[in-house]
Amino acid sequence: MARTVEDLEQELVSLREQLREFEHQSRQLDMVIQATGVGIWDWHIQTGATVFNERWANIIGYTLEEISPVSIETWMHFAHPEDLKESDRLLKAYWAGESDYYIFESRMKHKDGHWVWVYDAGQTVEWDEEGAPLRMVGTHLDITQQKEMELQLAEANKELAEMSYVDSLTGIPNRRAFDCKFCELVSATRRANSSLSLLIIDIDFFKQFNDLYGHQQGDEALRKVAQKIESALPRQTDFAARYGGEEIVVLLPYTPEDGAIAVAGKIISAVADLQIPHAFSDSRGCLSVSIGIANATSDFEDLFQLADQALYDAKHAGRNGFSVYSQG
């Protein structure tokens, strides 16, 4: 059946309406792209030919004219070398049907020299008869500010976590840190078939010190003693922590009993060198410490109790000294 002029005119009107609707939608899309700052890329995979919009170039500080002519090599030139391998892996996984979209957060070199983080998302829109990808389109969104905020948050969380393991008064690790370190060193000592020594250190007559000089002076004295003990430890692997009150504990990994005794003597001398006046002290009128020592090579469960018993013996023997727990 032949079409009449009226049919053609109606068809023309319909096409014009569709064109106007398409242009309206296109303008809306352009407005969305401009408002969101999205960079657009259109990649012909087999040839490498790629089309970028102006915003794509602006994200890395250029105009599109400055980086023309463009191709997939343009993106590879500005991409961080460490990100290219992961991008390739994700692309291949996407083309293999392991994901619905290609999505990757990567870094690109800005004109000014710094790295810009972009959220890269794309989808294949054309495939050949054998199922090979022919064309992909996608977007780049600048997420540098978001990444910087994530980094700041991570640093803050790390700092908070570290603070939760530090005694606020003395500045050395706290009891929670000691418990974690003790478990860690017990495991390491067992693997090495070695020994672990524990020192429990108590400031002599500390209650009387607080009563006589006040709690502010007591806190300052405790802080000085704790930091002096920590600095007196001979190795980086040695560990000191405030266990509670005026008690400081020290872990000496891979250290036999005679090595622990040598460290205890060094700590007693170091505290004496502080010359903190204490009228109730039996040690020439200066603040002193007593130390209980225990050592183990296999049975670590009672190590703390044994060192605590040795500390009791050191105090009973006159303080300002140490005692070693002996099973014999």
Residue, then its C-alpha position, 0 to 999 in steps of 0.5 A: m500500500a503506497r504512502t500518501v503525502e499526509d502519511l509522510e507529513q505525519e511521519l516527518v512530524s513524529l521524527r521531528e518530535q523524536l529529534r527534539e526529545f533527543e536533543h532535550q535529553s542530550r542537553q540534560l545529559d550535558m548539564v549532568i556531566q558538567a554539574t558532576g564534573v565527570g570525564i567521559w571516555d570512548w575507547h575503540i579497543q581494537t584500534g586504540a582510538t579514544v575520544f575524551n571530553e574536555r572535562w576528562a582533560n581538565i581533571i589532570g590540569y590540561t585542556l583537550e587541545e593541549i593533549s591532542p591527538v588522543s588515544i588509549e596511549t594518552w591514558m596510559h601515559f598519564a596513569h600511574p605505572e603501578d596501577l596499569k597492571e591492576s587495571d589490565r587484570l580488572l579489564k580481563a576479568y570484566w571481559a571474561g564475565e566475572s563482573d558486570y562493570y569495569i570499576f577501578e580507582s587509579r591515579m593520574k599525573h596532574k599537569d602540576g606534578h601531583w597525582v590525582w585519584v580518579y574513579d574509573a567506570g566503564q562498560t563494553v557497548e560493542w562486541d564482535e561475532e566471536g565475543a571479543p570486545l570492540r568498544m567501551v565507554g566510561t567515566h572518570l570522576d575526580i575523587t582526590q579529596q575523598k581519598e585525602m579524607e580517607l587517608q586522614l581518617a586512616e591516620a586518625n584511626k591509627e593514632l587512636a589505636e596507638m594511643s589505646y596502647v600507651d599509658s597517658l601518664t608515663g608515655i610508655p606502653n600500658r597494660r593492654a599493650f603488655d598483654c599483647k606483647f607477652c602473647e607475641l613474645v611467648s609464641a616467638t620464644r617457643r618457636a626459637n626454643s629460647s628463654l623469656s625473662l620478666l621483671i616486675i618493678d615497683i617504686d619503693f614507698f610510693k604511697q608515702f611519697n604521694d602523701l608527703y610530696g603530693h600526687q602531682q609530684g608523685d605523677e611526675a616522679l612516676r613519669k620520670v622513673a618509667q621513662k628512665i626504665e624504658s631508656a635503660l633497656p639495652r635492646q630494641t626488642d626489650f619491652a617496658a610497660r606500666y602495668g598499674g599504679e607504680e608497677i612497671v613490667v619489663l619483658l626481655p626476649y631471648t634472655p637467660e637469667d643472668g642477662a635479666i639480672a644484669v638489666a635489673g642492676k642497670i635499671i636500679s642504678a638508672v633510677a638512683d641517678l635520677q636523684i629524686p628526693h624521698a624522705f621516707s626512702d632507705s636509699r640515701g633519701c632518694l627514690s628507689v625501686s625493687i625488682g622481681i625477676a623470673n625466667a622461663t624456657s617452656d612453661f610461661e603461664d606462671l611467669f608473672q606470678l613467679a616474678d611477683q613472688a620474687l618482687y615480694d622477696a626483694k621488698h622483704a629483703g630491704r628494697n632497693g634491690f632485686s630478687v630472682y625466683s628460683q624453683g630449686 
